[in-house]
Structure formats: C-alpha cells, structure tokens
C-alpha cells in the first residue's frame, strides 16, 4: 500500500496554532497557498480551518511564523502514523477478501 492509498482525513498532519503567542501579522495566512488557515478577527489569530489541505511533511508556515506560534507533529510521529495506518488498511483489506 502506498501513502496515496491512505485517505488524507486519516493522516494526522496539520498545524496547531497557539493563539496567545501569535503576533497577528498574518504571515502564515499569506504564506499558505493551500488555504489551511482562516483568520479569526475576534482572536486576532489564524484558525486551522482546512487541516487536510496541508501537504504531508510540509511545515513551512511554522518557519515563517516569527512568534513560533505554529507547531506540527514530528516527522517521526508522521512516519509512525503512516506505518500504523498502512498496517490497519492492509489488515482491513485482507479481512474483506
């Protein structure tokens, strides 16, 4: 099974935003072309509105955040999750046949 065979909604890779640490400069919102973020005027911080638009393994928005208010799982956590999901989907496919 390839990574592309796993439904994106099952893969836990997307940013988390610490709204209290956010400077409100909207750099992440302007940077991300996949529309992962939406701006929340009340909080003056981004909201992860479309987490599954985030490209697997990409954490570039975290690097452009001057306040370090954006975090991601580690690449090792992503790899472990992918192995677990592949194993589960393979087991499910074997059970169905």
N, CA, C and O atoms as a GROMACS GRO file, in nm:
protein
  388
    1UNK      N    1   0.084  -0.118   0.000
    1UNK     CA    2   0.000   0.000   0.000
    1UNK      C    3   0.088   0.124   0.000
    1UNK      O    4   0.184   0.134   0.076
    2UNK      N    5   0.053   0.217  -0.086
    2UNK     CA    6   0.126   0.344  -0.097
    2UNK      C    7   0.061   0.449  -0.007
    2UNK      O    8  -0.055   0.436   0.033
    3UNK      N    9   0.137   0.554   0.023
    3UNK     CA   10   0.084   0.664   0.104
    3UNK      C   11  -0.038   0.727   0.039
    3UNK      O   12  -0.129   0.772   0.108
    4UNK      N   13  -0.039   0.730  -0.094
    4UNK     CA   14  -0.151   0.791  -0.165
    4UNK      C   15  -0.279   0.708  -0.155
    4UNK      O   16  -0.387   0.757  -0.188
    5UNK      N   17  -0.268   0.584  -0.110
    5UNK     CA   18  -0.386   0.499  -0.092
    5UNK      C   19  -0.456   0.525   0.041
    5UNK      O   20  -0.568   0.478   0.063
    6UNK      N   21  -0.392   0.597   0.130
    6UNK     CA   22  -0.449   0.626   0.261
    6UNK      C   23  -0.530   0.755   0.250
    6UNK      O   24  -0.477   0.858   0.207
    7UNK      N   25  -0.657   0.752   0.288
    7UNK     CA   26  -0.738   0.874   0.284
    7UNK      C   27  -0.673   0.985   0.368
    7UNK      O   28  -0.634   0.963   0.483
    8UNK      N   29  -0.663   1.102   0.311
    8UNK     CA   30  -0.594   1.214   0.377
    8UNK      C   31  -0.655   1.245   0.513
    8UNK      O   32  -0.583   1.285   0.605
    9UNK      N   33  -0.783   1.227   0.528
    9UNK     CA   34  -0.852   1.260   0.654
    9UNK      C   35  -0.808   1.169   0.770
    9UNK      O   36  -0.835   1.200   0.886
   10UNK      N   37  -0.740   1.060   0.739
   10UNK     CA   38  -0.692   0.970   0.844
   10UNK      C   39  -0.551   1.006   0.892
   10UNK      O   40  -0.506   0.957   0.995
   11UNK      N   41  -0.483   1.091   0.816
   11UNK     CA   42  -0.342   1.120   0.845
   11UNK      C   43  -0.332   1.246   0.932
   11UNK      O   44  -0.374   1.354   0.890
   12UNK      N   45  -0.277   1.230   1.052
   12UNK     CA   46  -0.271   1.343   1.146
   12UNK      C   47  -0.154   1.437   1.119
   12UNK      O   48  -0.061   1.445   1.199
   13UNK      N   49  -0.158   1.506   1.007
   13UNK     CA   50  -0.053   1.604   0.975
   13UNK      C   51  -0.118   1.737   0.940
   13UNK      O   52  -0.173   1.753   0.831
   14UNK      N   53  -0.110   1.830   1.031
   14UNK     CA   54  -0.162   1.965   1.010
   14UNK      C   55  -0.110   2.052   1.124
   14UNK      O   56  -0.070   2.000   1.228
   15UNK      N   57  -0.111   2.182   1.106
   15UNK     CA   58  -0.057   2.271   1.210
   15UNK      C   59  -0.151   2.288   1.328
   15UNK      O   60  -0.272   2.266   1.319
   16UNK      N   61  -0.090   2.327   1.438
   16UNK     CA   62  -0.162   2.371   1.558
   16UNK      C   63  -0.114   2.513   1.586
   16UNK      O   64   0.006   2.541   1.577
   17UNK      N   65  -0.207   2.601   1.620
   17UNK     CA   66  -0.171   2.742   1.643
   17UNK      C   67  -0.194   2.777   1.789
   17UNK      O   68  -0.300   2.752   1.845
   18UNK      N   69  -0.091   2.837   1.849
   18UNK     CA   70  -0.102   2.892   1.984
   18UNK      C   71  -0.145   3.038   1.968
   18UNK      O   72  -0.062   3.126   1.945
   19UNK      N   73  -0.275   3.063   1.980
   19UNK     CA   74  -0.330   3.198   1.957
   19UNK      C   75  -0.271   3.302   2.053
   19UNK      O   76  -0.258   3.418   2.016
   20UNK      N   77  -0.236   3.261   2.173
   20UNK     CA   78  -0.178   3.356   2.270
   20UNK      C   79  -0.039   3.402   2.228
   20UNK      O   80   0.002   3.514   2.259
   21UNK      N   81   0.034   3.316   2.160
   21UNK     CA   82   0.169   3.351   2.116
   21UNK      C   83   0.169   3.427   1.984
   21UNK      O   84   0.267   3.493   1.950
   22UNK      N   85   0.060   3.417   1.910
   22UNK     CA   86   0.052   3.478   1.776
   22UNK      C   87   0.066   3.629   1.782
   22UNK      O   88   0.007   3.695   1.868
   23UNK      N   89   0.144   3.684   1.690
   23UNK     CA   90   0.165   3.829   1.681
   23UNK      C   91   0.055   3.899   1.602
   23UNK      O   92   0.042   4.021   1.607
   24UNK      N   93  -0.023   3.822   1.528
   24UNK     CA   94  -0.129   3.881   1.446
   24UNK      C   95  -0.081   3.938   1.315
   24UNK      O   96  -0.151   4.019   1.254
   25UNK      N   97   0.037   3.899   1.269
   25UNK     CA   98   0.092   3.956   1.145
   25UNK      C   99   0.040   3.887   1.018
   25UNK      O  100   0.065   3.935   0.908
   26UNK      N  101  -0.032   3.779   1.033
   26UNK     CA  102  -0.096   3.705   0.923
   26UNK      C  103   0.003   3.645   0.823
   26UNK      O  104  -0.035   3.614   0.710
   27UNK      N  105   0.128   3.630   0.862
   27UNK     CA  106   0.228   3.573   0.772
   27UNK      C  107   0.190   3.431   0.728
   27UNK      O  108   0.206   3.396   0.611
   28UNK      N  109   0.141   3.351   0.820
   28UNK     CA  110   0.102   3.213   0.786
   28UNK      C  111  -0.013   3.213   0.686
   28UNK      O  112  -0.013   3.136   0.590
   29UNK      N  113  -0.109   3.299   0.709
   29UNK     CA  114  -0.225   3.309   0.620
   29UNK      C  115  -0.182   3.352   0.480
   29UNK      O  116  -0.229   3.296   0.381
   30UNK      N  117  -0.094   3.449   0.472
   30UNK     CA  118  -0.045   3.496   0.342
   30UNK      C  119   0.047   3.395   0.275
   30UNK      O  120   0.052   3.387   0.152
   31UNK      N  121   0.120   3.317   0.355
   31UNK     CA  122   0.216   3.222   0.302
   31UNK      C  123   0.148   3.097   0.245
   31UNK      O  124   0.183   3.052   0.136
   32UNK      N  125   0.054   3.041   0.317
   32UNK     CA  126  -0.005   2.911   0.280
   32UNK      C  127  -0.100   2.927   0.162
   32UNK      O  128  -0.206   2.990   0.173
   33UNK      N  129  -0.064   2.869   0.050
   33UNK     CA  130  -0.146   2.876  -0.072
   33UNK      C  131  -0.252   2.766  -0.076
   33UNK      O  132  -0.333   2.761  -0.168
   34UNK      N  133  -0.251   2.677   0.024
   34UNK     CA  134  -0.348   2.567   0.029
   34UNK      C  135  -0.471   2.599   0.113
   34UNK      O  136  -0.557   2.514   0.135
   35UNK      N  137  -0.477   2.723   0.160
   35UNK     CA  138  -0.592   2.770   0.238
   35UNK      C  139  -0.620   2.686   0.362
   35UNK      O  140  -0.736   2.660   0.396
   36UNK      N  141  -0.512   2.646   0.428
   36UNK     CA  142  -0.526   2.570   0.553
   36UNK      C  143  -0.583   2.661   0.662
   36UNK      O  144  -0.664   2.618   0.745
   37UNK      N  145  -0.541   2.788   0.661
   37UNK     CA  146  -0.580   2.883   0.766
   37UNK      C  147  -0.695   2.974   0.725
   37UNK      O  148  -0.716   3.003   0.607
   38UNK      N  149  -0.770   3.017   0.826
   38UNK     CA  150  -0.869   3.124   0.812
   38UNK      C  151  -0.840   3.220   0.926
   38UNK      O  152  -0.803   3.178   1.036
   39UNK      N  153  -0.856   3.349   0.900
   39UNK     CA  154  -0.827   3.448   1.003
   39UNK      C  155  -0.947   3.470   1.093
   39UNK      O  156  -1.058   3.491   1.045
   40UNK      N  157  -0.924   3.465   1.223
   40UNK     CA  158  -1.028   3.489   1.322
   40UNK      C  159  -1.007   3.630   1.377
   40UNK      O  160  -0.915   3.653   1.456
   41UNK      N  161  -1.091   3.722   1.337
   41UNK     CA  162  -1.079   3.863   1.379
   41UNK      C  163  -1.092   3.878   1.530
   41UNK      O  164  -1.023   3.959   1.591
   42UNK      N  165  -1.181   3.801   1.591
   42UNK     CA  166  -1.202   3.812   1.735
   42UNK      C  167  -1.077   3.775   1.815
   42UNK      O  168  -1.044   3.840   1.914
   43UNK      N  169  -1.010   3.672   1.771
   43UNK     CA  170  -0.888   3.626   1.840
   43UNK      C  171  -0.763   3.694   1.787
   43UNK      O  172  -0.657   3.688   1.850
   44UNK      N  173  -0.773   3.759   1.671
   44UNK     CA  174  -0.659   3.818   1.601
   44UNK      C  175  -0.550   3.713   1.581
   44UNK      O  176  -0.431   3.735   1.606
   45UNK      N  177  -0.596   3.597   1.534
   45UNK     CA  178  -0.505   3.483   1.514
   45UNK      C  179  -0.567   3.391   1.409
   45UNK      O  180  -0.687   3.395   1.385
   46UNK      N  181  -0.483   3.309   1.346
   46UNK     CA  182  -0.536   3.215   1.248
   46UNK      C  183  -0.604   3.096   1.315
   46UNK      O  184  -0.572   3.058   1.428
   47UNK      N  185  -0.697   3.039   1.242
   47UNK     CA  186  -0.762   2.914   1.280
   47UNK      C  187  -0.728   2.813   1.171
   47UNK      O  188  -0.726   2.847   1.052
   48UNK      N  189  -0.700   2.691   1.210
   48UNK     CA  190  -0.675   2.585   1.112
   48UNK      C  191  -0.812   2.538   1.064
   48UNK      O  192  -0.873   2.448   1.122
   49UNK      N  193  -0.859   2.600   0.957
   49UNK     CA  194  -0.994   2.577   0.906
   49UNK      C  195  -1.003   2.456   0.814
   49UNK      O  196  -1.106   2.389   0.809
   50UNK      N  197  -0.895   2.428   0.742
   50UNK     CA  198  -0.894   2.317   0.647
   50UNK      C  199  -0.767   2.234   0.667
   50UNK      O  200  -0.676   2.239   0.584
   51UNK      N  201  -0.761   2.159   0.778
   51UNK     CA  202  -0.637   2.089   0.812
   51UNK      C  203  -0.590   1.990   0.707
   51UNK      O  204  -0.470   1.970   0.690
   52UNK      N  205  -0.683   1.928   0.636
   52UNK     CA  206  -0.643   1.824   0.541
   52UNK      C  207  -0.602   1.880   0.406
   52UNK      O  208  -0.572   1.805   0.313
   53UNK      N  209  -0.601   2.013   0.394
   53UNK     CA  210  -0.540   2.077   0.277
   53UNK      C  211  -0.389   2.086   0.294
   53UNK      O  212  -0.317   2.113   0.198
   54UNK      N  213  -0.342   2.064   0.415
   54UNK     CA  214  -0.199   2.073   0.444
   54UNK      C  215  -0.125   1.959   0.374
   54UNK      O  216  -0.168   1.844   0.378
   55UNK      N  217  -0.015   1.994   0.309
   55UNK     CA  218   0.066   1.896   0.237
   55UNK      C  219   0.144   1.812   0.338
   55UNK      O  220   0.208   1.867   0.429
   56UNK      N  221   0.139   1.681   0.322
   56UNK     CA  222   0.210   1.592   0.414
   56UNK      C  223   0.358   1.625   0.418
   56UNK      O  224   0.424   1.635   0.314
   57UNK      N  225   0.409   1.642   0.537
   57UNK     CA  226   0.551   1.670   0.557
   57UNK      C  227   0.588   1.817   0.547
   57UNK      O  228   0.699   1.855   0.584
   58UNK      N  229   0.497   1.902   0.499
   58UNK     CA  230   0.526   2.044   0.487
   58UNK      C  231   0.503   2.112   0.622
   58UNK      O  232   0.399   2.094   0.685
   59UNK      N  233   0.601   2.189   0.664
   59UNK     CA  234   0.586   2.269   0.785
   59UNK      C  235   0.641   2.410   0.762
   59UNK      O  236   0.686   2.477   0.855
   60UNK      N  237   0.637   2.452   0.637
   60UNK     CA  238   0.695   2.581   0.600
   60UNK      C  239   0.629   2.699   0.672
   60UNK      O  240   0.697   2.796   0.705
   61UNK      N  241   0.500   2.692   0.698
   61UNK     CA  242   0.433   2.802   0.768
   61UNK      C  243   0.489   2.818   0.909
   61UNK      O  244   0.494   2.930   0.962
   62UNK      N  245   0.531   2.709   0.968
   62UNK     CA  246   0.591   2.714   1.102
   62UNK      C  247   0.721   2.795   1.097
   62UNK      O  248   0.753   2.867   1.191
   63UNK      N  249   0.793   2.781   0.988
   63UNK     CA  250   0.922   2.850   0.974
   63UNK      C  251   0.904   3.000   0.948
   63UNK      O  252   0.991   3.079   0.984
   64UNK      N  253   0.793   3.040   0.887
   64UNK     CA  254   0.772   3.182   0.860
   64UNK      C  255   0.708   3.255   0.979
   64UNK      O  256   0.700   3.378   0.980
   65UNK      N  257   0.664   3.180   1.077
   65UNK     CA  258   0.600   3.241   1.195
   65UNK      C  259   0.706   3.297   1.289
   65UNK      O  260   0.779   3.223   1.354
   66UNK      N  261   0.713   3.429   1.296
   66UNK     CA  262   0.813   3.498   1.379
   66UNK      C  263   0.793   3.470   1.528
   66UNK      O  264   0.888   3.477   1.606
   67UNK      N  265   0.670   3.437   1.568
   67UNK     CA  266   0.640   3.414   1.709
   67UNK      C  267   0.652   3.268   1.751
   67UNK      O  268   0.634   3.235   1.868
   68UNK      N  269   0.682   3.181   1.655
   68UNK     CA  270   0.687   3.036   1.682
   68UNK      C  271   0.554   2.988   1.741
   68UNK      O  272   0.552   2.904   1.831
   69UNK      N  273   0.445   3.042   1.689
   69UNK     CA  274   0.311   3.007   1.739
   69UNK      C  275   0.251   2.887   1.667
   69UNK      O  276   0.143   2.842   1.703
   70UNK      N  277   0.320   2.835   1.566
   70UNK     CA  278   0.269   2.723   1.487
   70UNK      C  279   0.358   2.602   1.514
   70UNK      O  280   0.481   2.610   1.508
   71UNK      N  281   0.294   2.489   1.542
   71UNK     CA  282   0.366   2.365   1.562
   71UNK      C  283   0.304   2.254   1.478
   71UNK      O  284   0.189   2.264   1.434
   72UNK      N  285   0.381   2.150   1.457
   72UNK     CA  286   0.339   2.030   1.384
   72UNK      C  287   0.385   1.907   1.461
   72UNK      O  288   0.472   1.916   1.546
   73UNK      N  289   0.325   1.792   1.431
   73UNK     CA  290   0.384   1.668   1.483
   73UNK      C  291   0.526   1.655   1.426
   73UNK      O  292   0.559   1.722   1.328
   74UNK      N  293   0.607   1.571   1.484
   74UNK     CA  294   0.740   1.549   1.429
   74UNK      C  295   0.728   1.458   1.307
   74UNK      O  296   0.628   1.390   1.288
   75UNK      N  297   0.832   1.458   1.225
   75UNK     CA  298   0.835   1.369   1.109
   75UNK      C  299   0.832   1.223   1.156
   75UNK      O  300   0.771   1.139   1.090
   76UNK      N  301   0.897   1.193   1.268
   76UNK     CA  302   0.891   1.056   1.322
   76UNK      C  303   0.749   1.019   1.360
   76UNK      O  304   0.707   0.905   1.336
   77UNK      N  305   0.675   1.111   1.418
   77UNK     CA  306   0.534   1.084   1.452
   77UNK      C  307   0.454   1.059   1.325
   77UNK      O  308   0.368   0.970   1.322
   78UNK      N  309   0.480   1.137   1.221
   78UNK     CA  310   0.412   1.116   1.093
   78UNK      C  311   0.445   0.978   1.037
   78UNK      O  312   0.355   0.907   0.992
   79UNK      N  313   0.571   0.940   1.039
   79UNK     CA  314   0.611   0.808   0.988
   79UNK      C  315   0.544   0.695   1.065
   79UNK      O  316   0.495   0.599   1.006
   80UNK      N  317   0.541   0.707   1.198
   80UNK     CA  318   0.475   0.604   1.280
   80UNK      C  319   0.326   0.595   1.247
   80UNK      O  320   0.271   0.485   1.236
   81UNK      N  321   0.261   0.709   1.232
   81UNK     CA  322   0.119   0.711   1.198
   81UNK      C  323   0.095   0.646   1.062
   81UNK      O  324  -0.001   0.571   1.044
   82UNK      N  325   0.182   0.676   0.965
   82UNK     CA  326   0.166   0.619   0.831
   82UNK      C  327   0.184   0.467   0.835
   82UNK      O  328   0.109   0.394   0.769
   83UNK      N  329   0.283   0.418   0.910
   83UNK     CA  330   0.303   0.273   0.922
   83UNK      C  331   0.180   0.207   0.986
   83UNK      O  332   0.133   0.104   0.939
   84UNK      N  333   0.129   0.269   1.092
   84UNK     CA  334   0.011   0.215   1.161
   84UNK      C  335  -0.110   0.213   1.068
   84UNK      O  336  -0.184   0.114   1.064
   85UNK      N  337  -0.132   0.321   0.994
   85UNK     CA  338  -0.246   0.329   0.903
   85UNK      C  339  -0.234   0.228   0.790
   85UNK      O  340  -0.333   0.164   0.753
   86UNK      N  341  -0.113   0.214   0.732
   86UNK     CA  342  -0.093   0.114   0.626
   86UNK      C  343  -0.123  -0.025   0.676
   86UNK      O  344  -0.191  -0.102   0.608
   87UNK      N  345  -0.073  -0.058   0.795
   87UNK     CA  346  -0.096  -0.190   0.853
   87UNK      C  347  -0.245  -0.214   0.876
   87UNK      O  348  -0.297  -0.321   0.846
   88UNK      N  349  -0.313  -0.112   0.929
   88UNK     CA  350  -0.457  -0.126   0.956
   88UNK      C  351  -0.536  -0.144   0.826
   88UNK      O  352  -0.623  -0.230   0.818
   89UNK      N  353  -0.506  -0.062   0.727
   89UNK     CA  354  -0.578  -0.072   0.599
   89UNK      C  355  -0.547  -0.204   0.529
   89UNK      O  356  -0.636  -0.262   0.466
   90UNK      N  357  -0.423  -0.253   0.538
   90UNK     CA  358  -0.390  -0.382   0.480
   90UNK      C  359  -0.464  -0.495   0.551
   90UNK      O  360  -0.513  -0.588   0.487
   91UNK      N  361  -0.473  -0.486   0.684
   91UNK     CA  362  -0.546  -0.587   0.762
   91UNK      C  363  -0.695  -0.583   0.726
   91UNK      O  364  -0.758  -0.687   0.711
   92UNK      N  365  -0.750  -0.463   0.712
   92UNK     CA  366  -0.890  -0.448   0.675
   92UNK      C  367  -0.916  -0.507   0.535
   92UNK      O  368  -1.017  -0.574   0.513
   93UNK      N  369  -0.826  -0.482   0.443
   93UNK     CA  370  -0.840  -0.535   0.307
   93UNK      C  371  -0.830  -0.686   0.305
   93UNK      O  372  -0.905  -0.753   0.233
   94UNK      N  373  -0.739  -0.741   0.385
   94UNK     CA  374  -0.724  -0.887   0.392
   94UNK      C  375  -0.848  -0.951   0.453
   94UNK      O  376  -0.891  -1.057   0.408
   95UNK      N  377  -0.904  -0.888   0.553
   95UNK     CA  378  -1.024  -0.941   0.618
   95UNK      C  379  -1.146  -0.936   0.527
   95UNK      O  380  -1.235  -1.020   0.536
   96UNK      N  381  -1.148  -0.837   0.438
   96UNK     CA  382  -1.261  -0.822   0.347
   96UNK      C  383  -1.256  -0.919   0.230
   96UNK      O  384  -1.357  -0.942   0.163
   97UNK      N  385  -1.137  -0.977   0.204
   97UNK     CA  386  -1.128  -1.068   0.088
   97UNK      C  387  -1.140  -1.213   0.125
   97UNK      O  388  -1.134  -1.299   0.038
   0.00000   0.00000   0.00000
